[in-house]
Amino acid sequence: MTPDSFSIRLGTAKDIPAVHRLICELAEFERAPHEVTNTPEQMLVDGFGPTPVYQMWVAEIHEEVVGMAICYTRYSTWKGPMLYLEDIIVSNLYRNLGIGKSLFETCMRQCIEAKFAGMIWQVLDWNVDAIRFYKRFNAELDNGWINGKIMRSEIERHFLS
């Protein structure tokens, strides 16, 4: 298979089942399959309902979704609007064909078109292939921050105790 045998397009609601499978594949790779609680039904509402909160692009080979990128707008008080790349995934069988690069460049073009200050994302410190990939774009990888999160169950427990 050659790099020109795939196409990148804006994702549609019909792509959700395939995209969800890719998300589960990524969770396996990141050693956290139990963490995926999102469902295709919820993704449909969140991406294609009355108030979409993300946009996605998919990579196809022979009409099969083999990769995707999901982004949304994040606001930096220091810089203004930024494009946040939540996930970029290429199915293991289709890596090293230029698909990830094309998806990443599609997100960068979206950043330019929207006149955002930049694009941000996270990468696991042990994912050396992804780190090497991002460095090829002269990306700054900052290890000076600690990621924080609190799940709704904990928030509810806080207010209900």
PyMOL commands that place a pseudoatom at each C-alpha (Angstrom):
pseudoatom trace, name=CA, resn=MET, resi=1, chain=A, elem=C, hetatm=0, pos=[0.000, 0.000, 0.000]
pseudoatom trace, name=CA, resn=THR, resi=2, chain=A, elem=C, hetatm=0, pos=[1.345, 3.429, -0.877]
pseudoatom trace, name=CA, resn=PRO, resi=3, chain=A, elem=C, hetatm=0, pos=[0.820, 6.716, 0.986]
pseudoatom trace, name=CA, resn=ASP, resi=4, chain=A, elem=C, hetatm=0, pos=[-1.347, 8.096, -1.844]
pseudoatom trace, name=CA, resn=SER, resi=5, chain=A, elem=C, hetatm=0, pos=[-3.871, 5.271, -1.487]
pseudoatom trace, name=CA, resn=PHE, resi=6, chain=A, elem=C, hetatm=0, pos=[-5.726, 6.940, 1.397]
pseudoatom trace, name=CA, resn=SER, resi=7, chain=A, elem=C, hetatm=0, pos=[-7.879, 10.028, 1.696]
pseudoatom trace, name=CA, resn=ILE, resi=8, chain=A, elem=C, hetatm=0, pos=[-8.623, 12.437, 4.541]
pseudoatom trace, name=CA, resn=ARG, resi=9, chain=A, elem=C, hetatm=0, pos=[-12.073, 13.945, 4.911]
pseudoatom trace, name=CA, resn=LEU, resi=10, chain=A, elem=C, hetatm=0, pos=[-14.264, 15.612, 7.510]
pseudoatom trace, name=CA, resn=GLY, resi=11, chain=A, elem=C, hetatm=0, pos=[-15.933, 12.927, 9.594]
pseudoatom trace, name=CA, resn=THR, resi=12, chain=A, elem=C, hetatm=0, pos=[-19.679, 12.371, 9.545]
pseudoatom trace, name=CA, resn=ALA, resi=13, chain=A, elem=C, hetatm=0, pos=[-22.156, 10.767, 11.906]
pseudoatom trace, name=CA, resn=LYS, resi=14, chain=A, elem=C, hetatm=0, pos=[-21.896, 7.543, 9.882]
pseudoatom trace, name=CA, resn=ASP, resi=15, chain=A, elem=C, hetatm=0, pos=[-18.213, 7.301, 10.856]
pseudoatom trace, name=CA, resn=ILE, resi=16, chain=A, elem=C, hetatm=0, pos=[-18.896, 7.141, 14.601]
pseudoatom trace, name=CA, resn=PRO, resi=17, chain=A, elem=C, hetatm=0, pos=[-18.879, 3.315, 14.957]
pseudoatom trace, name=CA, resn=ALA, resi=18, chain=A, elem=C, hetatm=0, pos=[-15.526, 3.030, 13.160]
pseudoatom trace, name=CA, resn=VAL, resi=19, chain=A, elem=C, hetatm=0, pos=[-14.076, 5.972, 15.101]
pseudoatom trace, name=CA, resn=HIS, resi=20, chain=A, elem=C, hetatm=0, pos=[-15.208, 4.426, 18.383]
pseudoatom trace, name=CA, resn=ARG, resi=21, chain=A, elem=C, hetatm=0, pos=[-13.421, 1.189, 17.411]
pseudoatom trace, name=CA, resn=LEU, resi=22, chain=A, elem=C, hetatm=0, pos=[-10.249, 3.202, 16.797]
pseudoatom trace, name=CA, resn=ILE, resi=23, chain=A, elem=C, hetatm=0, pos=[-10.628, 4.838, 20.213]
pseudoatom trace, name=CA, resn=CYS, resi=24, chain=A, elem=C, hetatm=0, pos=[-10.858, 1.388, 21.812]
pseudoatom trace, name=CA, resn=GLU, resi=25, chain=A, elem=C, hetatm=0, pos=[-7.771, 0.311, 19.842]
pseudoatom trace, name=CA, resn=LEU, resi=26, chain=A, elem=C, hetatm=0, pos=[-5.904, 3.347, 21.185]
pseudoatom trace, name=CA, resn=ALA, resi=27, chain=A, elem=C, hetatm=0, pos=[-7.013, 2.546, 24.734]
pseudoatom trace, name=CA, resn=GLU, resi=28, chain=A, elem=C, hetatm=0, pos=[-5.602, -0.974, 24.332]
pseudoatom trace, name=CA, resn=PHE, resi=29, chain=A, elem=C, hetatm=0, pos=[-2.314, 0.484, 23.087]
pseudoatom trace, name=CA, resn=GLU, resi=30, chain=A, elem=C, hetatm=0, pos=[-2.205, 2.897, 26.024]
pseudoatom trace, name=CA, resn=ARG, resi=31, chain=A, elem=C, hetatm=0, pos=[-2.854, -0.006, 28.416]
pseudoatom trace, name=CA, resn=ALA, resi=32, chain=A, elem=C, hetatm=0, pos=[-6.157, 1.433, 29.637]
pseudoatom trace, name=CA, resn=PRO, resi=33, chain=A, elem=C, hetatm=0, pos=[-9.057, -0.277, 27.819]
pseudoatom trace, name=CA, resn=HIS, resi=34, chain=A, elem=C, hetatm=0, pos=[-11.139, -0.140, 31.011]
pseudoatom trace, name=CA, resn=GLU, resi=35, chain=A, elem=C, hetatm=0, pos=[-11.026, 3.679, 30.901]
pseudoatom trace, name=CA, resn=VAL, resi=36, chain=A, elem=C, hetatm=0, pos=[-13.217, 3.951, 27.784]
pseudoatom trace, name=CA, resn=THR, resi=37, chain=A, elem=C, hetatm=0, pos=[-16.732, 4.695, 28.999]
pseudoatom trace, name=CA, resn=ASN, resi=38, chain=A, elem=C, hetatm=0, pos=[-17.810, 6.874, 26.078]
pseudoatom trace, name=CA, resn=THR, resi=39, chain=A, elem=C, hetatm=0, pos=[-20.257, 5.234, 23.687]
pseudoatom trace, name=CA, resn=PRO, resi=40, chain=A, elem=C, hetatm=0, pos=[-20.966, 5.685, 19.988]
pseudoatom trace, name=CA, resn=GLU, resi=41, chain=A, elem=C, hetatm=0, pos=[-24.389, 7.034, 20.958]
pseudoatom trace, name=CA, resn=GLN, resi=42, chain=A, elem=C, hetatm=0, pos=[-22.851, 9.714, 23.178]
pseudoatom trace, name=CA, resn=MET, resi=43, chain=A, elem=C, hetatm=0, pos=[-20.277, 10.586, 20.512]
pseudoatom trace, name=CA, resn=LEU, resi=44, chain=A, elem=C, hetatm=0, pos=[-23.101, 11.057, 18.025]
pseudoatom trace, name=CA, resn=VAL, resi=45, chain=A, elem=C, hetatm=0, pos=[-24.853, 13.552, 20.314]
pseudoatom trace, name=CA, resn=ASP, resi=46, chain=A, elem=C, hetatm=0, pos=[-21.600, 15.312, 21.265]
pseudoatom trace, name=CA, resn=GLY, resi=47, chain=A, elem=C, hetatm=0, pos=[-20.312, 15.680, 17.724]
pseudoatom trace, name=CA, resn=PHE, resi=48, chain=A, elem=C, hetatm=0, pos=[-23.444, 15.935, 15.637]
pseudoatom trace, name=CA, resn=GLY, resi=49, chain=A, elem=C, hetatm=0, pos=[-26.190, 17.043, 18.010]
pseudoatom trace, name=CA, resn=PRO, resi=50, chain=A, elem=C, hetatm=0, pos=[-27.543, 20.581, 18.437]
pseudoatom trace, name=CA, resn=THR, resi=51, chain=A, elem=C, hetatm=0, pos=[-24.335, 21.875, 20.099]
pseudoatom trace, name=CA, resn=PRO, resi=52, chain=A, elem=C, hetatm=0, pos=[-21.328, 19.954, 18.753]
pseudoatom trace, name=CA, resn=VAL, resi=53, chain=A, elem=C, hetatm=0, pos=[-18.316, 20.016, 21.069]
pseudoatom trace, name=CA, resn=TYR, resi=54, chain=A, elem=C, hetatm=0, pos=[-15.762, 18.441, 18.728]
pseudoatom trace, name=CA, resn=GLN, resi=55, chain=A, elem=C, hetatm=0, pos=[-14.936, 18.014, 15.091]
pseudoatom trace, name=CA, resn=MET, resi=56, chain=A, elem=C, hetatm=0, pos=[-13.207, 15.075, 13.508]
pseudoatom trace, name=CA, resn=TRP, resi=57, chain=A, elem=C, hetatm=0, pos=[-11.415, 14.046, 10.379]
pseudoatom trace, name=CA, resn=VAL, resi=58, chain=A, elem=C, hetatm=0, pos=[-11.102, 10.493, 9.188]
pseudoatom trace, name=CA, resn=ALA, resi=59, chain=A, elem=C, hetatm=0, pos=[-8.603, 8.699, 7.004]
pseudoatom trace, name=CA, resn=GLU, resi=60, chain=A, elem=C, hetatm=0, pos=[-10.024, 6.136, 4.603]
pseudoatom trace, name=CA, resn=ILE, resi=61, chain=A, elem=C, hetatm=0, pos=[-8.593, 3.358, 2.497]
pseudoatom trace, name=CA, resn=HIS, resi=62, chain=A, elem=C, hetatm=0, pos=[-11.102, 1.797, 0.095]
pseudoatom trace, name=CA, resn=GLU, resi=63, chain=A, elem=C, hetatm=0, pos=[-13.966, 3.404, 2.085]
pseudoatom trace, name=CA, resn=GLU, resi=64, chain=A, elem=C, hetatm=0, pos=[-12.731, 1.863, 5.367]
pseudoatom trace, name=CA, resn=VAL, resi=65, chain=A, elem=C, hetatm=0, pos=[-11.957, 4.287, 8.210]
pseudoatom trace, name=CA, resn=VAL, resi=66, chain=A, elem=C, hetatm=0, pos=[-8.384, 3.499, 9.296]
pseudoatom trace, name=CA, resn=GLY, resi=67, chain=A, elem=C, hetatm=0, pos=[-7.478, 6.686, 11.154]
pseudoatom trace, name=CA, resn=MET, resi=68, chain=A, elem=C, hetatm=0, pos=[-8.983, 9.749, 12.762]
pseudoatom trace, name=CA, resn=ALA, resi=69, chain=A, elem=C, hetatm=0, pos=[-8.258, 12.999, 14.544]
pseudoatom trace, name=CA, resn=ILE, resi=70, chain=A, elem=C, hetatm=0, pos=[-10.624, 14.673, 17.005]
pseudoatom trace, name=CA, resn=CYS, resi=71, chain=A, elem=C, hetatm=0, pos=[-10.164, 18.351, 17.883]
pseudoatom trace, name=CA, resn=TYR, resi=72, chain=A, elem=C, hetatm=0, pos=[-11.998, 21.095, 19.699]
pseudoatom trace, name=CA, resn=THR, resi=73, chain=A, elem=C, hetatm=0, pos=[-11.473, 24.723, 20.634]
pseudoatom trace, name=CA, resn=ARG, resi=74, chain=A, elem=C, hetatm=0, pos=[-9.656, 25.391, 23.879]
pseudoatom trace, name=CA, resn=TYR, resi=75, chain=A, elem=C, hetatm=0, pos=[-9.192, 28.874, 25.235]
pseudoatom trace, name=CA, resn=SER, resi=76, chain=A, elem=C, hetatm=0, pos=[-5.830, 29.993, 26.593]
pseudoatom trace, name=CA, resn=THR, resi=77, chain=A, elem=C, hetatm=0, pos=[-5.979, 33.058, 28.807]
pseudoatom trace, name=CA, resn=TRP, resi=78, chain=A, elem=C, hetatm=0, pos=[-2.434, 33.835, 27.683]
pseudoatom trace, name=CA, resn=LYS, resi=79, chain=A, elem=C, hetatm=0, pos=[-2.763, 33.162, 23.954]
pseudoatom trace, name=CA, resn=GLY, resi=80, chain=A, elem=C, hetatm=0, pos=[-6.473, 33.160, 23.022]
pseudoatom trace, name=CA, resn=PRO, resi=81, chain=A, elem=C, hetatm=0, pos=[-8.219, 30.374, 21.112]
pseudoatom trace, name=CA, resn=MET, resi=82, chain=A, elem=C, hetatm=0, pos=[-6.179, 27.238, 20.493]
pseudoatom trace, name=CA, resn=LEU, resi=83, chain=A, elem=C, hetatm=0, pos=[-7.032, 24.040, 18.638]
pseudoatom trace, name=CA, resn=TYR, resi=84, chain=A, elem=C, hetatm=0, pos=[-6.821, 21.131, 21.056]
pseudoatom trace, name=CA, resn=LEU, resi=85, chain=A, elem=C, hetatm=0, pos=[-5.978, 17.809, 19.431]
pseudoatom trace, name=CA, resn=GLU, resi=86, chain=A, elem=C, hetatm=0, pos=[-7.684, 15.289, 21.697]
pseudoatom trace, name=CA, resn=ASP, resi=87, chain=A, elem=C, hetatm=0, pos=[-6.626, 12.195, 19.809]
pseudoatom trace, name=CA, resn=ILE, resi=88, chain=A, elem=C, hetatm=0, pos=[-4.993, 11.202, 16.587]
pseudoatom trace, name=CA, resn=ILE, resi=89, chain=A, elem=C, hetatm=0, pos=[-5.201, 7.500, 15.876]
pseudoatom trace, name=CA, resn=VAL, resi=90, chain=A, elem=C, hetatm=0, pos=[-4.111, 5.347, 12.976]
pseudoatom trace, name=CA, resn=SER, resi=91, chain=A, elem=C, hetatm=0, pos=[-4.978, 1.682, 13.138]
pseudoatom trace, name=CA, resn=ASN, resi=92, chain=A, elem=C, hetatm=0, pos=[-1.886, -0.398, 13.763]
pseudoatom trace, name=CA, resn=LEU, resi=93, chain=A, elem=C, hetatm=0, pos=[-2.203, -2.158, 10.393]
pseudoatom trace, name=CA, resn=TYR, resi=94, chain=A, elem=C, hetatm=0, pos=[-1.974, 1.155, 8.526]
pseudoatom trace, name=CA, resn=ARG, resi=95, chain=A, elem=C, hetatm=0, pos=[0.873, 2.957, 10.269]
pseudoatom trace, name=CA, resn=ASN, resi=96, chain=A, elem=C, hetatm=0, pos=[3.932, 4.304, 8.458]
pseudoatom trace, name=CA, resn=LEU, resi=97, chain=A, elem=C, hetatm=0, pos=[1.976, 5.191, 5.318]
pseudoatom trace, name=CA, resn=GLY, resi=98, chain=A, elem=C, hetatm=0, pos=[1.819, 8.935, 6.003]
pseudoatom trace, name=CA, resn=ILE, resi=99, chain=A, elem=C, hetatm=0, pos=[-1.741, 8.823, 7.348]
pseudoatom trace, name=CA, resn=GLY, resi=100, chain=A, elem=C, hetatm=0, pos=[-0.865, 10.255, 10.770]
pseudoatom trace, name=CA, resn=LYS, resi=101, chain=A, elem=C, hetatm=0, pos=[1.141, 13.031, 9.132]
pseudoatom trace, name=CA, resn=SER, resi=102, chain=A, elem=C, hetatm=0, pos=[-1.786, 13.914, 6.853]
pseudoatom trace, name=CA, resn=LEU, resi=103, chain=A, elem=C, hetatm=0, pos=[-4.251, 13.926, 9.762]
pseudoatom trace, name=CA, resn=PHE, resi=104, chain=A, elem=C, hetatm=0, pos=[-1.900, 16.115, 11.825]
pseudoatom trace, name=CA, resn=GLU, resi=105, chain=A, elem=C, hetatm=0, pos=[-1.416, 18.516, 8.914]
pseudoatom trace, name=CA, resn=THR, resi=106, chain=A, elem=C, hetatm=0, pos=[-5.200, 18.666, 8.435]
pseudoatom trace, name=CA, resn=CYS, resi=107, chain=A, elem=C, hetatm=0, pos=[-5.521, 19.795, 12.057]
pseudoatom trace, name=CA, resn=MET, resi=108, chain=A, elem=C, hetatm=0, pos=[-2.748, 22.362, 11.553]
pseudoatom trace, name=CA, resn=ARG, resi=109, chain=A, elem=C, hetatm=0, pos=[-4.575, 23.733, 8.500]
pseudoatom trace, name=CA, resn=GLN, resi=110, chain=A, elem=C, hetatm=0, pos=[-7.760, 24.007, 10.582]
pseudoatom trace, name=CA, resn=CYS, resi=111, chain=A, elem=C, hetatm=0, pos=[-5.775, 25.989, 13.152]
pseudoatom trace, name=CA, resn=ILE, resi=112, chain=A, elem=C, hetatm=0, pos=[-4.635, 28.410, 10.448]
pseudoatom trace, name=CA, resn=GLU, resi=113, chain=A, elem=C, hetatm=0, pos=[-8.094, 28.708, 8.853]
pseudoatom trace, name=CA, resn=ALA, resi=114, chain=A, elem=C, hetatm=0, pos=[-9.707, 29.435, 12.225]
pseudoatom trace, name=CA, resn=LYS, resi=115, chain=A, elem=C, hetatm=0, pos=[-6.946, 31.987, 12.990]
pseudoatom trace, name=CA, resn=PHE, resi=116, chain=A, elem=C, hetatm=0, pos=[-6.147, 30.245, 16.282]
pseudoatom trace, name=CA, resn=ALA, resi=117, chain=A, elem=C, hetatm=0, pos=[-2.967, 31.086, 18.177]
pseudoatom trace, name=CA, resn=GLY, resi=118, chain=A, elem=C, hetatm=0, pos=[-1.740, 27.496, 17.902]
pseudoatom trace, name=CA, resn=MET, resi=119, chain=A, elem=C, hetatm=0, pos=[-2.453, 23.853, 18.467]
pseudoatom trace, name=CA, resn=ILE, resi=120, chain=A, elem=C, hetatm=0, pos=[-1.907, 21.831, 21.638]
pseudoatom trace, name=CA, resn=TRP, resi=121, chain=A, elem=C, hetatm=0, pos=[-2.128, 18.184, 22.654]
pseudoatom trace, name=CA, resn=GLN, resi=122, chain=A, elem=C, hetatm=0, pos=[-0.752, 15.652, 25.104]
pseudoatom trace, name=CA, resn=VAL, resi=123, chain=A, elem=C, hetatm=0, pos=[1.465, 12.646, 24.532]
pseudoatom trace, name=CA, resn=LEU, resi=124, chain=A, elem=C, hetatm=0, pos=[2.397, 9.914, 26.985]
pseudoatom trace, name=CA, resn=ASP, resi=125, chain=A, elem=C, hetatm=0, pos=[6.040, 10.130, 28.031]
pseudoatom trace, name=CA, resn=TRP, resi=126, chain=A, elem=C, hetatm=0, pos=[6.650, 6.476, 27.130]
pseudoatom trace, name=CA, resn=ASN, resi=127, chain=A, elem=C, hetatm=0, pos=[5.226, 6.781, 23.603]
pseudoatom trace, name=CA, resn=VAL, resi=128, chain=A, elem=C, hetatm=0, pos=[8.585, 7.386, 21.935]
pseudoatom trace, name=CA, resn=ASP, resi=129, chain=A, elem=C, hetatm=0, pos=[7.221, 6.897, 18.412]
pseudoatom trace, name=CA, resn=ALA, resi=130, chain=A, elem=C, hetatm=0, pos=[4.640, 9.657, 18.927]
pseudoatom trace, name=CA, resn=ILE, resi=131, chain=A, elem=C, hetatm=0, pos=[7.226, 11.939, 20.533]
pseudoatom trace, name=CA, resn=ARG, resi=132, chain=A, elem=C, hetatm=0, pos=[9.559, 11.413, 17.573]
pseudoatom trace, name=CA, resn=PHE, resi=133, chain=A, elem=C, hetatm=0, pos=[6.630, 12.104, 15.209]
pseudoatom trace, name=CA, resn=TYR, resi=134, chain=A, elem=C, hetatm=0, pos=[5.767, 15.436, 16.884]
pseudoatom trace, name=CA, resn=LYS, resi=135, chain=A, elem=C, hetatm=0, pos=[9.406, 16.524, 17.013]
pseudoatom trace, name=CA, resn=ARG, resi=136, chain=A, elem=C, hetatm=0, pos=[9.570, 16.232, 13.225]
pseudoatom trace, name=CA, resn=PHE, resi=137, chain=A, elem=C, hetatm=0, pos=[7.173, 19.200, 13.158]
pseudoatom trace, name=CA, resn=ASN, resi=138, chain=A, elem=C, hetatm=0, pos=[9.398, 21.184, 15.572]
pseudoatom trace, name=CA, resn=ALA, resi=139, chain=A, elem=C, hetatm=0, pos=[6.716, 20.846, 18.241]
pseudoatom trace, name=CA, resn=GLU, resi=140, chain=A, elem=C, hetatm=0, pos=[7.501, 21.949, 21.773]
pseudoatom trace, name=CA, resn=LEU, resi=141, chain=A, elem=C, hetatm=0, pos=[6.952, 19.099, 24.217]
pseudoatom trace, name=CA, resn=ASP, resi=142, chain=A, elem=C, hetatm=0, pos=[6.648, 20.452, 27.732]
pseudoatom trace, name=CA, resn=ASN, resi=143, chain=A, elem=C, hetatm=0, pos=[7.210, 18.080, 30.621]
pseudoatom trace, name=CA, resn=GLY, resi=144, chain=A, elem=C, hetatm=0, pos=[6.903, 20.836, 33.209]
pseudoatom trace, name=CA, resn=TRP, resi=145, chain=A, elem=C, hetatm=0, pos=[3.169, 20.422, 33.714]
pseudoatom trace, name=CA, resn=ILE, resi=146, chain=A, elem=C, hetatm=0, pos=[1.196, 17.839, 35.633]
pseudoatom trace, name=CA, resn=ASN, resi=147, chain=A, elem=C, hetatm=0, pos=[-2.142, 16.922, 34.093]
pseudoatom trace, name=CA, resn=GLY, resi=148, chain=A, elem=C, hetatm=0, pos=[-5.138, 17.105, 36.373]
pseudoatom trace, name=CA, resn=LYS, resi=149, chain=A, elem=C, hetatm=0, pos=[-8.630, 15.735, 36.068]
pseudoatom trace, name=CA, resn=ILE, resi=150, chain=A, elem=C, hetatm=0, pos=[-11.617, 15.075, 38.250]
pseudoatom trace, name=CA, resn=MET, resi=151, chain=A, elem=C, hetatm=0, pos=[-14.438, 12.849, 37.142]
pseudoatom trace, name=CA, resn=ARG, resi=152, chain=A, elem=C, hetatm=0, pos=[-18.127, 13.638, 37.612]
pseudoatom trace, name=CA, resn=SER, resi=153, chain=A, elem=C, hetatm=0, pos=[-18.536, 10.914, 40.250]
pseudoatom trace, name=CA, resn=GLU, resi=154, chain=A, elem=C, hetatm=0, pos=[-15.953, 12.681, 42.426]
pseudoatom trace, name=CA, resn=ILE, resi=155, chain=A, elem=C, hetatm=0, pos=[-17.508, 16.078, 41.780]
pseudoatom trace, name=CA, resn=GLU, resi=156, chain=A, elem=C, hetatm=0, pos=[-20.915, 14.744, 42.800]
pseudoatom trace, name=CA, resn=ARG, resi=157, chain=A, elem=C, hetatm=0, pos=[-19.424, 13.127, 45.897]
pseudoatom trace, name=CA, resn=HIS, resi=158, chain=A, elem=C, hetatm=0, pos=[-17.866, 16.484, 46.832]
pseudoatom trace, name=CA, resn=PHE, resi=159, chain=A, elem=C, hetatm=0, pos=[-21.174, 18.308, 46.658]
pseudoatom trace, name=CA, resn=LEU, resi=160, chain=A, elem=C, hetatm=0, pos=[-23.293, 15.537, 48.133]
pseudoatom trace, name=CA, resn=SER, resi=161, chain=A, elem=C, hetatm=0, pos=[-21.130, 14.879, 51.208]
for i in range(1, 161): cmd.bond("trace and resi %d" % i, "trace and resi %d" % (i + 1))
show_as sticks, trace
zoom trace
